[in-house]
Amino acid sequence: MTKDIAKIALVTGSGRGLGKSTALALVKKGVDAIITYRNSEAEAKSVVSQIEAMGGKAVALHLDTGNIKTFDTFVAQVKQSLQDIWQTEQFDFLVNNAGIGIHAPFAQTTEDEFDRLFNTHVKGVFFLTQKLLPFIKDGGRIVNLSSGLARFTYPGYAAYASAKGAIEVLTRYLAKELGHRQIAVNTVAPGAIATDFSGGAVRDNPDINSFIASQTALGRVGEPDDIGGAIAALLSEENRWVNGQRIEVSGGQSL
């Protein structure tokens, strides 16, 4: 795919982890990227450098998906970046990946923790997607990130999993309401992944890692590239008829 006709993906939370893996997997398929970060600008710029080294185009923009008041500024930056870098007004794919992890028993979950989770994973996704709709091409795609925890249960994730359950319902409504624009909307639900998410517990705690592996049909925990590659494949032209679906990418965890 030549650069002048490359598709463009906006991947939230793509300075590291699953978002980074997704952006890089898309670039391998000829898709340029708008990278967003909340804390580490240096990490995000490193991803941009990697993409450019692969022959793609990219930009890194600051975004806090839990702070809706900042969305207008972010959208203005997206619009300007599309004009400056790609000489276009719209992009093709939106991947709502950015998130936070809070582990707390149901009885001890605070209202502040609950609000932080829902502001980031539900309210933020809802209204960021709403504000970006004019900039998504007709025939484009949206992928929302859920979690295997919306299907199977582990103590301490009641609020987090409830937020992800809301995203799965929202995905179906978006698929229905955006169908007239030929925009397909799907959910990808990762299982436990070895990243720094939630303090890096799955990656760094041998007991947790071993337990998750024992509960997974393929016998190991997931890696970021397991998810990034799956999202990139879902966004390929071959999967254009997949719409309104929840696709779990967990290696067969807790079957």
Secondary structure, 3 states (H helix, E strand, C coil): CCHHHCEEEEECCCCCHHHHHHHHHHHCCCEEEEEEECCCHHHHHHHHHHHHHCCCCEEEEECCCCCHHHHHHHHHHHHHHHHHHHCCCCEEEEEECCCCCCCCCHHHCCHHHHHHHHHHHHHHHHHHHHHHHHHEEEEEEEEEECCHHHCCCCCCCHHHHHHHHHHHHHHHHHHHHCHHHCCEEEEEEECCECCCHHHHHHHHCHHHHHHHHHCECCCCCECHHHHHHHHHHHCCHHHCCCCCCEEEECCCECC
